[in-house]
Amino acid sequence: MAKKQRKAKQIKREKESFLTTFSFNKFLPKKHQFIILPVMLIIFYIIFLLVFSPLYFGGKTFQSGDIITSHSAITYLEKHEQDEIYTLWNPYVFGGMPANAIAVQLKSFWYNSVNRIMYWLRKISTFQNPFRMDYKNYSAEWVIYLILLAFSMFTLMFRRTNNILVSFFTGIAVSFCTGIVVFLYIGHVTKLTAIWAFPLLLLQLINFQTNIRLIDILVTVIILWAMCLGWHYQILFYISFAVLIYFVYFFSRSFKLKDKFLSKQLVKSLAILFAAIIVVFLIHTDRFTQIWEYNPFSTRGTESLLEKTTGTTKQAESDFYQYATNWSFSPGEVLTFIVPSFYGFGKSTYQGPLSQNQPVEVNTYFGQMPFVDVAMYMGVIIFFLALFSMIVNWKDPIVRFFTILSIIALLISFGRTFPPVYDLMFNFFPFFDKFRVPSMILVLVQLSFPILAGLGLVKIISLKDNPDEKISKLVRNSFYVLGGIFILTILLGSPIKEWFIERAASDAQKGARLKAIHDYMADMFLTDARFAIFFSAATFGLALAFIKGKLSADLLVILITVLVIFDLFRINHRGETYIDKSSIEQQFIKPDYIKTIEDLGDSSVYRVLNLKQDGSIGSLNQNANYLSYFLMYDIYGYSGIKPRAIQDYYDILGSPSNPIFWRMLNVKYIIFEKEINAPDLQLVYSGENTFVYLNRSALPRAYFVNRVEQKPAIEIINSVKNSQFDPADIAFIEEVVPDVDVPDSTAYVKIDNFRDELVELEVNASGTNFLFLGDTYMTGETDYKLFKVHTGWKAFIDGNETNIYRANHGFRGIVVPKGNHKIEFVYRPDSFVISQYLSFIFNSIIMLGLVIGLALNLRKKFAGKANVE
């Protein structure tokens, strides 16, 4: 008997090896794992520091239209921060618009502590002085949100599984997901500010199912508070939608199981969440109210004139269904979850005979959307492990929730490709019709699948102690099938490439444009397909080795994590566009046409319009709010939420190239790329592809008109289009016409002060005269149910408030009585004044509550230790 036991021990020792006995606990014993959260935060920071080292240490940044636009706002923001003034109105684009809708400070001042903390964190993470204004390391600053996303996902999974390596795997997978990292590449960083804390919010909701403590309630408020800092409404809407699905599912589950305790906890947590949302809303009212009040005056909140008057929206930007669904995902593009280049890819770098072997950026996408920067790729390993988890963990309510959420989000992402679901949301779900880019909701899939994949790994690991032949067979068969497909991709390379080229060429428009690089695209697709199947087969092969006792659980997770990192880094690198920070700064070296205008010494208030169409920064099709960098007023610009009135002009005029439009709106200097022969334009500068003209017919920013008439908006703009009225002679309004006199030679308007939120005029009216100010109209009242507040601009004559008329469809006009007067136009909405104090009060309450809660928790903890001793 003893001999047999010795033999068994010898066989066991022979089987044991590094591969089968490796354990992470040898390096960090469980008794020391209480330090794991701060350690992991540091580890994630170091990983991102290395991955994005060109941003931190190499003098690099990313380039995109949105990043260029953000850079254009630097001068404007710094101008306000020098005086610690929170900017409210941006007068430099589109004739003026609320600053909260386009660019505001990257920090708030005395009344929002969390915003200030996050601002400091961004600065410190990039080795900058948080007390010094510096916007030169823009891309690197926002990497912190990817780090926090990895950390928050790690925290969720660690609390759920108590497995450090699986939690690390999940954190890495979600933070390097191509569809999420791309937000950093293209400058859509406010999306990251909302996404990063989503796992922590879910963790709080899951914890509330069993226990609710005061400290957890306060932490939930702070999590929501932080998620709202960037105020990306669409992402916040999708997160709210995910929370709604959470409650619907778990309430349904509690009713089905007749689990009264769960139902009770869900009711409590729902009440807490509503209360937390109200508190966060009150903290953020300074931002929310300004966007809410602007919405009716914006392209997102009001239909276009063409929609209202002609019933057709063909030319209008706010043809909301068509416009909102241009970026509809398609069922076929689900295959890009497996092979990212199944429909081309997006941005990549071609280097070959067609470019004389020089690297050239190309966009190879040929799917149904207009274009994409990268594929909606989350990693093929994550995809298949998540599907595996849906099958083997289906009884787990968390798995069911994330599966249901992913399916619903996927169906909505199809947009007009799958109308039954999308149209239901678009037509009946509150606020949903304000959003475009249906494919953006895939962020919920990209957040859900890594969690499902991590739980799938945990299930495989559990087979060591709880063998399950069905699951083992599924792993084995998956390995054999994927391995066989991989062999086929090796053997059938040429037919696969031919099939892909035929698909790419079948697209009449994109296929023809990409014809020259079809071979390059086919090679990319074949390589991606082979890697995808290899990684998938390798993953299930490693899992099979673990099941057979050839590999330890920790080594299994480490090796799969390495495969995931290699897979995602390979694809992410394809979509990166690093450039020298100095090259962006060089684009903002003062151009010759700006120098020319400045050298003219014109001290008046005027607008500049760049009508060049050569693709240069600042030109008509690449505006990027470039002129605002030089603090020059533009009547054009770039924004996803333009003033509705100015967009109506562009919808009907076709472009800003209209002399009556220029004259009315104080466009005094116009830049062309070639010489123009027009009677009112005087050439003041000519250079290489640049010609600056003085518009001698331009009217001042503010002036008296001879008369006022009532006319519908569509007719007003058509009068401009057809050159049928002189804006110096007449102003059109859409309401009751006031009685006004024709000004005589003694009447004048002098601008004493023209600042963002304050316009001061000295005027002399020869009678009851009508004054036209060529800046965006935004005034009225907003009903907040409990109370009404004044919205937007106010006008004062000698300190007495007067009515602002909507003149020439989108601009301001007031009636001025006879005599010499001081006129002020002031933009300081009542809601903003109130909201600053509301924000400060609730900031203070939450912060004080958090300090007290932590102190009580620590006291309780130490008291418990003392009793044990």
ABEGO torsion letter per residue (X at the ends): XAAAAAAAAAAAAAABBAAAABBAAAABBAAAAAAAAAAAAAAAAAAAAAAAAAAAAAGBBBBBAAAAAAAAAAAAAAAAAAAGBBBABBAABGGEBBAAAABBBABBBAABAAAAAAAAAAAAAAGBBAABBBAAAAAAAAAAAAAAAAAAAAAAAAAAAGBAAAAAAAAAAAAABAAAAAAAAAGBAAAAAAAAAAAAAAAAAAAAAABBBAAAAAAAAAAAAAAAAAGBAAAAAAAAAAAAAAAAAAAAAAAAAGBAAAAAAAAAAAAAAAAAAAAAAAAAAAAAAAAAAAAAABAAABBBAAAAAAGBAAABAABAAAAAAABBBBAAAAAAAABAAABEAEBBBBBBAAAGGBBBBBBABABABABBABBBBAEAAAAAAAAAAAAAAAABAAAAAAAAAAAAAAAAAAEAABAAAAAAAAAABBGAAABBGAAAAAAAAAAAAAAAAAAAAAAAAAAAABBBAAAAAAAAAAAAAAAAAAAAAAAAAAAAAAAAAAAAAABAAAAAAAAAAAAAAAAAAAAAAAAAAAAAAAAAAAAAAAAAGABBAAAAAAAAAAAAAAAAAAAAAAABBBBBAAAAAAAABBBAAAAAAAAAGBABBBBBBBABAAGBBGBAAAAGGAAAAAGBBBABEBBABBBAAAAAAAAAAGBABBAAAAAAAGBABBBBABBBBBAABBBABBBBGBBBBBBAABBBABBBBABBBBBBAAAAAAAAAAGABBAAABBBBABBBBBBBBBBAABBBBBABBBAABBBBBBBBABBBBBBBABBBBBEBBBAGABBBBBEBBBBBGGBBBBBBBBGGABBBBBBBBEBBBBBBBBBBAAAAAAAAAAAAAAAAAAAAAAAAAAAAAAAAAAAAAAAX
